[in-house]
Amino acid sequence: MAVNNIVKRIQNIMRQDAGVNGDAQRIEQMTWMFFLKVYDTQEETWEYKASREGKKFSSIIPEELRWRNWAVDKKDGLAPTGDELLNLVNNNLFPTLKNIEITPETPRSKTIVKDVFEDINQYMKNGTLLRQVVNVINEIEFDDAQDRHLFGDIYEGILKDLQSAGNAGEFYTPRALTDFIVEMLHPKLGEVFGDFTSGTGGFLTSALKFMNKQIETTEDGADYQNAVIGQEWKPLPYLLSITNLLLHDVEAPNIIHCDSLGTKVSDFKDADMVDVIGMNPPYGGSTDASAKSNFPMDMRSSETADLFMVLIMYRLKAQGRAGVIVPDGFLFGTDNAKLAIKTKMLREFNLHTIIRLPGSIFAPYTSIATNILFFNNEKAEGAPEGWATKGTWFYRLDMPEGYKHFSKTKPMRLEHCAPIKEWWNDRKEIIVDEGNEKARFFPVEEMVAADCNFDLCKFPKEDEDILPPAELLANYYKKRAALDHEIDKTLSEIQKILGIEIKIDN
């Protein structure tokens, strides 16, 4: 069954409903229905397994409110529609699911129902149109392998639409990029892969796909069920991520609906540590004083991306490995918090690789230039005393031939990462010409002497990208601060050499 136009059909129906305004509401409306449909399919599997074991399966959803008992039109004239359907959904389904009784003994596979509905809304006002939407969704058979596969395309479309309707600082991470980072991190069954800004589950599903290929025994299957952990505090991405993991055969998705920055980093225990971390933390935003108070004094940055870097370092197991996407501002930033964070990283972790990414990776949603930091919680062999990093390799990924920019119609694909993979296992310095370094190794002493300036192996400057005014000004302010810091440092050193002190009245 062709499902590639499902979302478009649903959106066209919803546009006729006076209660639904804009893409964000349309996405929220269709995703809670997708969740219930997917969850019902998953319950069919659990029921089958229970019957084989001679057990009785009991749903946490009341029988009359299970998707199969109200949403499926059996063509007998009894399927609720119009005001009857609207009343059922508004006055029975939503209040019931939002107030399901949960106990400490309730399994995670059941508590997720209440979790996803706590902050989700029902917007449609026309019960006849609601029935039409439900009928379209029922055309997809999630227990059919082909439909399940094709739904991946639909799902990607929903995520991109969500990004278009979303807030600043939140960007859909191209699947090619999450797949590449996961491949370089190489998570193994028995390890736990974490993303503490898991969004819609992009990194988690990339990790699951990678580890799924390793399943050979029953024990491997059990490890797969517990292979990933996520945290997401916004309701809609949380709902999407839960649905996404259910579609990847995770029976009890371990994604927590919470603010990852809301816990004191000093309170983390061994149970909070993970083996592998892949993340694209939100950047460009700021955080409040209450969140900053959860971090060491010298690292209390106002930028969320900085705080997440600290969080990652506190939650990565010994010998663990991480791949994190960061904006350029983190590389060249010289404020006290950034310097403290980068110094901690070099002292306590092995920052072995930084990949410079083309500026249009997240086009058309932002032109912010980004990078991937790969680091391990270990001391590199040969690292100097007092440092865990011996030195860092930088590699610049240039635009593929025939591309000036990535775009909606020409997005980044996994094959575009092939040059990195080829270089990764046979690392060599690549100097195109003087001042144009594509790959180079920098000893840790050299980076520390430069005040942890990681802005190395830059892209050659041709025509400057045209950015939104606020973004452009923010970049200029950050670069000016970095330059001012470097000038002040040089002047201070000159004064020390000359043995003089110059005071300038402001």
JOQUI-V790078 format. One record per residue. PHI is phi in whole degrees, 0 to 359 (NA if undefined). BURIAL is 1 if it has 16 or more other ideal C-beta (glycine too) atoms within 10 Angstrom, else 0. Layout:
PHI/BURIAL, PHI/BURIAL
This chain:
NA/0, 286/0, 240/1, 292/0, 249/0, 302/1, 299/1, 299/0, 297/0, 296/1, 297/1, 297/0, 294/1, 296/1, 297/0, 275/0, 265/1, 292/0, 274/1, 253/1, 235/0, 85/0, 297/0, 300/1, 291/1, 299/1, 295/1, 300/1, 297/1, 285/1, 286/1, 291/1, 286/1, 302/1, 301/1, 297/1, 295/1, 296/1, 297/1, 296/1, 297/1, 296/1, 297/1, 300/0, 295/0, 297/0, 298/0, 297/0, 298/0, 296/0, 295/0, 294/0, 267/0, 73/0, 249/0, 254/0, 271/0, 236/0, 282/0, 283/1, 271/1, 308/0, 307/0, 291/0, 256/1, 291/1, 312/1, 298/0, 261/0, 226/1, 271/1, 281/0, 271/0, 273/0, 60/0, 252/0, 78/0, 259/0, 295/1, 296/1, 210/1, 57/0, 297/0, 298/0, 293/1, 299/1, 295/0, 298/1, 290/1, 286/0, 254/0, 233/0, 301/1, 296/1, 301/0, 293/1, 291/1, 289/0, 241/0, 302/1, 283/0, 244/0, 238/0, 301/0, 272/0, 292/0, 294/0, 302/0, 300/1, 257/1, 296/0, 298/1, 298/1, 294/1, 302/1, 285/1, 267/1, 305/0, 240/0, 258/1, 242/0, 250/1, 254/1, 292/1, 249/0, 251/1, 294/1, 292/0, 294/1, 300/1, 299/1, 298/1, 298/1, 301/1, 296/0, 296/1, 299/1, 289/0, 289/0, 273/1, 256/0, 288/1, 268/0, 264/0, 301/0, 293/0, 298/1, 299/1, 293/0, 294/1, 296/1, 305/0, 294/0, 299/1, 299/1, 299/0, 296/0, 300/1, 297/1, 291/0, 297/1, 299/1, 297/1, 298/0, 263/0, 274/1, 265/0, 299/0, 93/1, 244/1, 232/1, 297/1, 276/1, 308/1, 300/1, 300/1, 286/1, 295/1, 296/1, 296/1, 299/1, 299/1, 300/1, 291/1, 282/1, 51/0, 295/1, 245/0, 304/1, 104/0, 268/1, 247/1, 258/1, 239/1, 219/1, 265/1, 225/1, 289/1, 53/1, 269/1, 95/1, 301/1, 295/1, 295/1, 289/1, 298/1, 295/1, 296/1, 299/0, 293/1, 280/1, 301/0, 292/0, 269/0, 289/0, 229/0, 233/0, 299/0, 296/0, 299/0, 298/0, 293/0, 297/1, 299/1, 297/0, 245/0, 278/1, 229/1, 222/1, 223/1, 221/1, 207/1, 258/0, 270/1, 301/1, 291/1, 302/1, 299/1, 300/1, 296/1, 292/1, 300/1, 299/1, 301/1, 289/1, 300/1, 293/1, 261/1, 66/0, 268/1, 289/0, 228/1, 306/1, 269/1, 242/1, 262/1, 275/1, 198/0, 270/1, 297/1, 273/1, 272/0, 243/1, 297/0, 296/1, 287/0, 270/0, 295/0, 248/0, 305/0, 294/0, 271/0, 278/1, 232/1, 281/1, 223/1, 231/1, 233/1, 210/1, 231/1, 298/1, 298/1, 225/1, 89/1, 254/0, 236/0, 235/1, 268/0, 295/0, 296/0, 291/1, 298/1, 293/0, 277/1, 240/1, 306/0, 308/0, 285/0, 243/1, 279/1, 286/1, 275/0, 267/1, 300/1, 301/1, 296/1, 296/1, 294/1, 298/1, 295/1, 305/1, 301/1, 296/1, 280/1, 249/1, 268/1, 299/1, 304/0, 73/0, 286/1, 223/1, 221/1, 228/1, 231/1, 274/1, 227/1, 283/1, 305/1, 303/1, 291/1, 291/1, 261/1, 301/1, 236/1, 294/1, 303/0, 295/1, 297/1, 298/1, 295/1, 294/1, 291/1, 295/1, 300/1, 298/1, 288/1, 285/0, 249/1, 228/1, 264/1, 280/1, 269/1, 212/1, 233/1, 258/1, 276/1, 257/1, 301/1, 292/1, 259/1, 306/1, 260/1, 298/1, 268/0, 278/0, 197/1, 254/1, 302/1, 284/1, 229/1, 214/1, 246/1, 261/1, 250/1, 214/1, 240/1, 273/1, 198/1, 263/0, 292/1, 297/0, 87/0, 294/1, 295/0, 304/0, 90/0, 228/1, 267/1, 271/1, 279/1, 181/1, 236/1, 274/1, 247/1, 223/1, 260/1, 272/1, 280/0, 298/0, 294/1, 301/0, 90/0, 248/0, 267/0, 214/0, 282/1, 205/0, 300/0, 274/0, 232/0, 283/1, 294/1, 239/0, 302/0, 295/0, 291/1, 272/1, 304/0, 301/1, 295/1, 301/0, 297/0, 286/1, 306/1, 269/0, 217/0, 286/0, 221/0, 289/0, 236/0, 251/0, 293/0, 199/0, 302/0, 81/0, 232/0, 261/1, 268/1, 211/1, 199/1, 261/0, 243/1, 300/0, 299/1, 300/0, 293/0, 290/1, 295/1, 298/0, 267/0, 56/1, 56/1, 279/1, 263/1, 277/1, 236/1, 53/1, 287/1, 283/1, 302/0, 279/0, 247/0, 276/0, 290/0, 300/0, 272/0, 255/1, 303/0, 308/0, 297/0, 294/0, 297/0, 297/0, 300/0, 297/1, 296/0, 299/0, 295/1, 293/0, 295/0, 298/0, 296/1, 293/0, 301/0, 298/1, 294/0, 296/0, 301/0, 297/0, 297/0, 298/0, 298/0, 295/0, 296/0, 298/0, 295/0, 296/0, 278/0, 70/0, 233/0, 231/0, 248/0, 251/0, 244/0, 283/0, 276/0
